[in-house]
């Protein structure tokens, strides 16, 4: 394992561990169960991939998931700065990156690679099935959140909502996408 991978794992596991403990003491939101499932699945996947030396796929999964989060956090920063157009543009860009990374790259490249290629070289063991089931759990959560994001973007683009971050629509979905307050 490279030093960079080691620290990436340590930071991600610390981050999701803190989110898991925080969500239990935070205000219960509509997506409380989904958040608990997501944080448990993520911590389990990270721990398991570390223990059985699935470091390459674990690092790729983390990278795919972190790609859209940068845009969402940037949109929050511009919201605080009152740059409405930049904020809204970044959120729409976030939605596009979220859909591509989590609904196309994640299932069709990463899950496909973990599902198909290992069986061509070695007989599957318990960890193979366990790891892939956890990845599919994350995929189902991505589909759920993508539906909510698309509904919000649709209301923004074709509805009467002019500002995503200041609208009640965004605030109701924001807790699902990211646990930190706006």
C-alpha positions in Angstrom: 0.0 0.0 0.0 1.3 3.4 -0.9 1.5 6.1 1.8 -1.1 8.2 -0.2 -3.5 5.3 -0.2 -3.0 4.7 3.5 -3.8 8.3 4.3 -6.7 8.4 1.9 -8.2 5.4 3.7 -7.6 6.9 7.1 -9.2 10.2 6.2 -12.2 8.6 4.5 -12.8 6.2 7.4 -12.5 9.0 9.9 -14.8 11.2 8.0 -17.5 8.5 7.6 -17.1 7.4 11.2 -17.7 10.9 12.4 -20.7 11.2 10.1 -22.1 7.9 11.5 -21.8 9.1 15.1 -23.1 12.6 14.3 -26.2 11.4 12.5 -27.4 9.5 15.6 -27.3 12.8 17.7 -28.5 15.1 14.9 -32.0 16.1 14.1 -33.9 13.1 12.6 -34.5 13.8 8.9 -36.6 12.1 6.3 -33.6 10.1 5.1 -32.3 9.0 8.5 -32.5 5.3 7.6 -30.8 5.9 4.3 -28.0 7.9 5.9 -27.4 5.1 8.5 -27.3 2.5 5.8 -25.0 4.6 3.7 -22.5 5.3 6.5 -22.5 1.6 7.7 -22.1 0.3 4.1 -19.3 2.8 3.4 -17.4 2.0 6.7 -17.9 -1.7 6.1 -16.6 -1.5 2.5 -13.6 0.6 3.5 -12.7 -1.7 6.4 -13.2 -4.9 4.4 -11.3 -3.7 1.3 -8.4 -2.7 3.6 -8.4 -6.0 5.4 -8.6 -8.3 2.3 -6.2 -6.1 0.2 -8.8 -4.8 -2.2 -7.0 -1.5 -2.1 -7.2 -0.6 -5.8 -10.9 -1.0 -6.0 -11.4 0.6 -2.7 -9.4 3.7 -3.8 -11.3 3.9 -7.0 -14.7 3.7 -5.3 -13.7 6.5 -2.9 -12.5 8.6 -5.8 -15.7 8.2 -7.7 -17.7 9.1 -4.7 -15.6 12.2 -3.8 -15.7 13.7 -7.3 -19.1 15.2 -7.0 -18.8 16.2 -3.4 -16.2 18.9 -4.3 -18.7 20.6 -6.5 -21.5 20.5 -3.9 -19.2 22.0 -1.3 -18.1 24.7 -3.7 -21.7 25.5 -4.4 -22.2 25.9 -0.7 -19.3 28.3 -0.5 -20.7 30.5 -3.2 -24.1 30.4 -1.5 -22.5 31.9 1.6 -20.8 34.5 -0.6 -24.2 35.3 -2.1 -23.0 34.5 -5.7 -26.4 33.1 -6.7 -25.6 32.3 -10.4 -22.3 30.6 -9.6 -23.9 28.7 -6.8 -26.8 27.4 -9.0 -24.4 26.6 -11.9 -22.2 24.6 -9.6 -25.2 22.7 -8.3 -26.3 21.8 -11.8 -22.8 20.7 -12.6 -22.7 18.7 -9.3 -25.9 16.9 -10.4 -24.4 16.0 -13.8 -21.1 14.7 -12.2 -23.2 12.8 -9.6 -25.2 11.1 -12.3 -22.2 10.2 -14.4 -19.9 9.0 -11.7 -22.4 7.2 -9.5 -24.9 5.9 -12.0 -22.7 5.1 -15.0 -19.0 4.7 -14.0 -19.7 3.1 -10.6 -22.0 0.3 -11.8 -20.8 -0.2 -15.4 -17.1 -0.1 -14.7 -16.3 -0.6 -11.1 -19.0 -3.1 -10.0 -18.7 -4.8 -13.4 -15.0 -5.3 -12.8 -15.4 -6.6 -9.2 -18.3 -8.9 -10.3 -16.9 -10.5 -13.5 -13.1 -10.5 -13.6 -12.2 -12.1 -10.2 -14.2 -15.2 -11.1 -12.1 -15.7 -14.3 -8.9 -16.1 -12.2 -9.9 -17.5 -8.8 -12.9 -19.3 -7.4 -15.1 -16.9 -5.5 -14.9 -16.8 -1.7 -17.2 -15.3 0.9 -15.6 -11.9 0.7 -16.3 -11.7 -3.1 -20.0 -12.0 -2.5 -20.0 -9.8 0.6 -18.0 -7.0 -1.1 -20.3 -7.0 -4.2 -23.5 -7.0 -2.2 -22.3 -3.9 -0.3 -21.4 -2.2 -3.6 -24.9 -2.9 -4.8 -26.4 -1.5 -1.6 -24.5 1.8 -2.4 -25.8 1.7 -5.9 -29.4 1.5 -4.7 -28.8 4.5 -2.5 -27.3 6.3 -5.4 -30.4 5.6 -7.5 -32.7 6.9 -4.7 -30.6 10.1 -4.3 -30.4 10.6 -8.0 -34.1 10.6 -8.3 -34.4 13.3 -5.6 -31.6 15.4 -7.3 -33.3 15.1 -10.7 -36.7 16.2 -9.2 -35.0 19.2 -7.7 -33.1 20.2 -10.9 -36.3 19.7 -12.9 -38.2 22.1 -10.6 -35.3 24.6 -10.9 -35.0 24.5 -14.7 -38.7 24.2 -15.6 -40.4 25.5 -12.5 -40.7 28.8 -10.7 -37.7 28.2 -8.4 -34.9 30.7 -9.3 -32.4 29.9 -6.5 -31.7 26.3 -5.5 -29.9 26.9 -2.2 -32.4 29.4 -0.8 -35.4 27.4 -1.8 -37.3 25.0 0.4 -36.9 22.5 -2.3 -33.2 22.5 -1.9 -33.2 22.5 1.8 -35.4 19.5 2.0 -33.1 17.5 -0.3 -29.8 18.9 0.9 -29.8 16.9 4.1 -30.0 13.7 2.0 -27.1 14.7 -0.2 -24.8 16.0 2.5 -25.1 15.9 6.3 -23.5 19.3 7.1 -25.9 22.3 7.6 -26.3 24.9 4.9 
